[in-house]
Amino acid sequence: MRGWPGVASLCVGLGLGLVSAGCGPPFDPISFVNSLRVLGIKADPPEVAPGETSQLTTLLGPIGLDGGQPDLQWAICLRAPPPGGGSINDDCAKNETADYLTPIGSGETVSVTMPNVPPLSLGLPDATLGVYLPVRLIARSGDQKVISFYRLRYAIGTPPNHNPVIDGMFIASGDADGGIGEDAGANALVLVGLDEHAPFEVHALDKLRIRATVAPGSDETFPEIDGDPRNMMFTQVTELPRFAWYITAGELSEDITGEDKPDTVLDFEKHLPSSETTIDLYVVVHDDRGGTDWRHRTLIFR
């Protein structure tokens, strides 16, 4: 079982009473950002024991904030999901106040202390032996409302997880599976970094192959249940960082990239802005145990 706890979101149009799994028009890809969006939540550190504190920060998309600066309200939920019933109890999303919900603050950054509760009170462990505290974020702007969850990993004494670190966003050319340098041949892979201080110029019909990489040490090893959980057999596995991409214009060929498919193609045939518009490009990396990092770059459309 390979997946990431990550961020789960519901988007609600308050005027329409509409709830959906996506956060934009129904036929647009999830990577296209044109409304209030929670693109990521990062915990530092991403794994804490009871009584220890982590700082949570959210990454918001820049579009659709017609109501001004969004109102951000955080809470922890101590209602465990039913066995086999998903990672978050539905009640954590349905009710804004309840005795199992504890507000922990407002704004883009808050601190959360892992409550002193038995780990199994938060639900059954996943294949990585992890149990998680659901932290809910409700974001409001104008008539938009987004409910998101981050699952903070409960430390049980094994070596704790750390956040991966993105060390670059690049435009790629050459052989996608080839090497880099003199030994890679004439069609060697070339990676040109996107500068965080200088927007990259793009035009209608451009196609850019882009990728992100993580710093050495970001792909940690950890024990994972092997086979029937009742046999309690484990194997050491290495994390597989996955990258979620978001863009405010154009269209991406892949919403998620990773080891098997490291690149996504940014195509400027659809969702074109007016000339001289700044375009926001985001990548959010997730590991298998709740670790997160992100980077943002800007493009200029001409």
C-alpha positions as CSV (number, residue, x, y, z in Angstrom):
1,M,0.0,0.0,0.0
2,R,1.7,3.2,-1.2
3,G,-0.1,6.5,-0.7
4,W,0.2,9.7,1.3
5,P,-1.9,11.0,4.1
6,G,-1.7,14.5,2.4
7,V,-4.5,17.0,2.3
8,A,-8.1,16.1,1.6
9,S,-10.5,19.0,0.6
10,L,-14.1,19.7,0.0
11,C,-15.2,22.9,-1.8
12,V,-18.5,24.4,-0.9
13,G,-20.3,27.3,-2.7
14,L,-22.2,28.8,0.2
15,G,-24.8,30.4,-2.0
16,L,-25.5,27.2,-3.9
17,G,-25.1,24.6,-1.1
18,L,-22.8,22.8,-3.5
19,V,-20.2,20.2,-2.3
20,S,-17.8,18.5,-4.6
21,A,-14.5,16.6,-4.6
22,G,-12.9,19.2,-7.0
23,C,-12.5,22.9,-6.4
24,G,-13.1,24.5,-9.8
25,P,-15.5,24.1,-12.8
26,P,-16.6,20.5,-13.1
27,F,-14.7,19.8,-16.4
28,D,-11.4,21.5,-15.5
29,P,-8.5,19.4,-14.2
30,I,-7.8,19.6,-10.4
31,S,-4.4,21.2,-11.2
32,F,-6.1,24.3,-12.7
33,V,-6.5,26.9,-10.0
34,N,-9.2,29.5,-10.5
35,S,-11.0,29.7,-7.2
36,L,-10.3,29.6,-3.5
37,R,-8.0,26.5,-3.0
38,V,-6.0,24.9,-0.2
39,L,-3.1,23.5,-2.2
40,G,-1.2,22.1,0.7
41,I,-0.7,21.9,4.5
42,K,2.7,21.4,6.0
43,A,3.5,20.3,9.5
44,D,6.9,21.0,11.1
45,P,7.7,18.5,12.4
46,P,5.3,16.1,10.6
47,E,5.4,13.5,13.4
48,V,5.0,14.2,17.1
49,A,4.4,12.4,20.3
50,P,1.7,13.3,22.9
51,G,2.5,16.6,24.5
52,E,4.8,17.7,21.6
53,T,3.9,20.6,19.3
54,S,4.0,21.0,15.6
55,Q,3.5,24.1,13.5
56,L,1.1,23.8,10.6
57,T,1.2,26.2,7.6
58,T,-1.2,26.3,4.7
59,L,-0.5,27.1,1.0
60,L,-3.4,28.9,-0.6
61,G,-4.0,29.4,-4.3
62,P,-4.1,33.1,-5.4
63,I,-7.2,33.2,-7.5
64,G,-10.9,33.7,-6.7
65,L,-10.5,35.6,-3.4
66,D,-13.2,38.1,-4.2
67,G,-14.2,38.4,-0.6
68,G,-10.7,39.7,0.3
69,Q,-8.3,38.0,2.7
70,P,-9.7,34.6,3.4
71,D,-10.8,33.6,6.9
72,L,-8.9,30.5,8.1
73,Q,-10.1,28.5,11.1
74,W,-8.4,25.4,12.4
75,A,-9.6,22.6,14.7
76,I,-8.5,19.1,15.7
77,C,-11.0,16.2,15.5
78,L,-10.9,13.4,18.0
79,R,-13.6,11.2,16.4
80,A,-11.9,8.2,14.8
81,P,-13.0,6.9,11.4
82,P,-14.9,3.6,11.4
83,P,-12.8,0.5,10.5
84,G,-12.6,0.4,6.7
85,G,-14.5,3.7,6.5
86,G,-11.8,6.0,5.1
87,S,-9.1,8.2,6.7
88,I,-11.4,10.9,8.2
89,N,-14.7,10.5,10.1
90,D,-17.5,12.2,8.1
91,D,-18.6,14.0,11.3
92,C,-15.3,15.9,11.4
93,A,-16.4,17.7,8.2
94,K,-20.2,17.8,8.7
95,N,-20.2,19.7,12.0
96,E,-18.4,23.0,12.6
97,T,-18.7,22.6,16.4
98,A,-19.0,19.5,18.5
99,D,-17.5,18.1,21.7
100,Y,-15.0,16.1,19.6
101,L,-13.8,19.2,17.8
102,T,-11.2,21.6,19.5
103,P,-10.4,24.9,17.9
104,I,-6.7,25.6,17.7
105,G,-6.5,29.1,16.1
106,S,-6.8,31.1,12.9
107,G,-4.6,32.4,10.2
108,E,-2.2,30.8,7.7
109,T,0.0,29.3,10.5
110,V,-1.1,27.6,13.8
111,S,0.5,25.4,16.4
112,V,-1.0,22.1,17.4
113,T,-0.1,19.9,20.3
114,M,-0.7,16.1,20.0
115,P,-3.3,15.2,22.7
116,N,-2.4,12.6,25.3
117,V,-4.7,9.9,24.0
118,P,-4.1,6.3,23.2
119,P,-2.9,6.0,19.5
120,L,-5.7,3.5,18.6
121,S,-8.3,6.0,19.7
122,L,-7.4,7.8,16.5
123,G,-8.1,4.8,14.3
124,L,-6.4,1.7,13.1
125,P,-2.8,2.0,11.9
126,D,-2.1,2.1,8.2
127,A,0.5,-0.1,6.3
128,T,3.3,2.2,7.6
129,L,2.1,1.6,11.2
130,G,1.0,5.2,11.3
131,V,-2.0,6.7,13.1
132,Y,-2.9,10.3,12.6
133,L,-4.6,13.2,14.3
134,P,-7.1,14.9,11.9
135,V,-6.5,18.7,11.8
136,R,-9.3,20.5,10.0
137,L,-9.0,23.8,8.2
138,I,-12.0,25.8,7.1
139,A,-11.2,28.6,4.6
140,R,-13.8,31.2,3.7
141,S,-13.7,34.0,1.2
142,G,-16.9,35.7,-0.1
143,D,-19.4,33.0,-1.0
144,Q,-16.7,30.3,-1.1
145,K,-15.9,27.8,1.6
146,V,-13.2,25.0,1.5
147,I,-12.9,22.3,4.1
148,S,-9.5,20.7,4.2
149,F,-7.8,18.1,6.5
150,Y,-4.2,17.4,7.3
151,R,-3.4,14.2,9.2
152,L,-0.6,14.7,11.8
153,R,1.3,11.5,12.4
154,Y,1.4,10.2,16.0
155,A,4.9,9.2,17.1
156,I,5.0,5.8,18.7
157,G,8.7,5.4,19.3
158,T,10.0,4.4,15.9
159,P,12.4,6.7,14.0
160,P,10.2,9.8,13.2
161,N,9.4,11.0,9.7
162,H,10.8,14.2,8.4
163,N,9.5,16.5,5.7
164,P,11.0,16.1,2.2
165,V,12.8,19.1,0.8
166,I,12.2,20.3,-2.8
167,D,15.6,21.5,-4.2
168,G,14.4,22.8,-7.5
169,M,11.8,23.3,-10.2
170,F,13.1,22.9,-13.8
171,I,12.3,23.0,-17.4
172,A,13.5,19.7,-18.8
173,S,14.7,18.8,-22.3
174,G,16.4,15.8,-23.9
175,D,15.9,12.2,-22.9
176,A,13.5,12.0,-20.0
177,D,15.1,8.7,-18.8
178,G,18.6,9.6,-19.8
179,G,21.5,10.6,-17.7
180,I,23.0,14.0,-17.1
181,G,26.6,15.0,-18.1
182,E,29.3,13.9,-20.5
183,D,28.4,10.2,-20.3
184,A,24.7,10.6,-21.2
185,G,25.2,11.0,-24.9
186,A,24.0,13.6,-27.5
187,N,20.4,13.6,-26.2
188,A,21.3,14.0,-22.5
189,L,18.7,15.2,-20.1
190,V,19.1,18.9,-19.5
191,L,17.4,20.7,-16.5
192,V,17.2,24.4,-16.5
193,G,16.1,25.8,-13.1
194,L,13.2,28.2,-12.8
195,D,14.4,31.3,-11.0
196,E,12.2,32.3,-8.0
197,H,13.2,36.0,-8.6
198,A,12.7,36.2,-12.4
199,P,9.5,35.2,-14.0
200,F,9.9,32.9,-17.1
201,E,8.4,34.2,-20.3
202,V,5.8,32.0,-22.0
203,H,3.5,32.4,-25.1
204,A,0.4,30.9,-26.6
205,L,1.0,27.4,-27.9
206,D,4.2,26.9,-25.9
207,K,4.8,23.5,-24.4
208,L,7.1,23.2,-21.4
209,R,8.3,20.0,-19.9
210,I,8.7,20.6,-16.2
211,R,9.8,18.6,-13.2
212,A,10.8,19.0,-9.6
213,T,13.4,17.2,-7.5
214,V,14.0,16.6,-3.8
215,A,17.2,17.0,-1.9
216,P,19.2,13.9,-0.9
217,G,17.8,12.3,2.2
218,S,14.2,13.2,1.4
219,D,13.4,9.6,0.5
220,E,13.7,8.0,3.9
221,T,13.3,4.3,4.7
222,F,10.7,2.9,7.1
223,P,9.0,-0.5,8.0
224,E,5.8,-1.4,6.1
225,I,3.5,-4.3,6.8
226,D,4.2,-7.1,4.3
227,G,1.2,-9.3,3.5
228,D,-1.5,-10.2,6.0
229,P,-1.4,-7.7,8.9
230,R,-2.3,-10.5,11.3
231,N,1.1,-12.1,10.6
232,M,3.0,-8.9,11.7
233,M,5.6,-9.3,9.0
234,F,7.5,-6.2,7.9
235,T,9.7,-5.1,5.1
236,Q,11.9,-2.0,4.8
237,V,10.8,0.3,2.0
238,T,11.9,3.6,0.7
239,E,9.6,6.6,0.4
240,L,8.4,7.5,-3.1
241,P,7.9,11.3,-3.1
242,R,5.0,12.4,-5.3
243,F,4.6,15.9,-6.7
244,A,1.2,17.6,-7.1
245,W,1.2,20.4,-9.6
246,Y,-1.0,23.5,-9.8
247,I,-1.2,26.3,-12.4
248,T,-3.3,29.4,-12.8
249,A,-3.3,29.4,-16.7
250,G,-2.6,26.9,-19.3
251,E,-3.0,23.1,-18.8
252,L,-0.8,20.4,-17.3
253,S,-0.6,16.9,-18.9
254,E,-0.1,15.3,-15.5
255,D,-1.5,16.5,-12.2
256,I,0.8,14.1,-10.2
257,T,4.4,13.2,-11.1
258,G,6.9,10.9,-9.4
259,E,9.5,8.3,-10.0
260,D,7.8,6.5,-12.8
261,K,6.7,9.7,-14.6
262,P,8.9,12.6,-13.5
263,D,7.7,15.2,-15.9
264,T,4.5,17.1,-16.7
265,V,3.9,19.2,-19.8
266,L,2.6,22.7,-19.4
267,D,0.6,23.5,-22.6
268,F,-0.6,27.0,-23.4
269,E,-3.5,26.1,-25.7
270,K,-6.3,26.5,-23.1
271,H,-7.0,28.8,-20.2
272,L,-5.0,31.6,-21.7
273,P,-4.7,34.9,-19.8
274,S,-4.3,38.4,-21.2
275,S,-0.9,39.6,-22.2
276,E,1.5,40.6,-19.4
277,T,-0.4,38.5,-16.9
278,T,1.6,36.8,-14.2
279,I,1.0,33.0,-14.0
280,D,1.5,31.1,-10.7
281,L,3.0,27.7,-10.8
282,Y,3.1,25.5,-7.7
283,V,4.4,22.1,-6.8
284,V,3.7,20.3,-3.6
285,V,5.6,17.1,-2.7
286,H,4.2,14.5,-0.4
287,D,5.8,11.4,1.1
288,D,4.2,8.2,2.4
289,R,3.8,9.4,6.0
290,G,2.5,12.9,5.9
291,G,5.7,14.8,5.0
292,T,5.2,17.8,2.8
293,D,7.1,20.6,1.1
294,W,6.3,23.1,-1.7
295,R,7.7,25.6,-4.1
296,H,6.2,28.5,-6.1
297,R,7.4,30.1,-9.3
298,T,6.0,32.7,-11.6
299,L,5.7,32.9,-15.4
300,I,4.8,35.9,-17.5
301,F,2.5,35.5,-20.4
302,R,3.2,37.5,-23.5
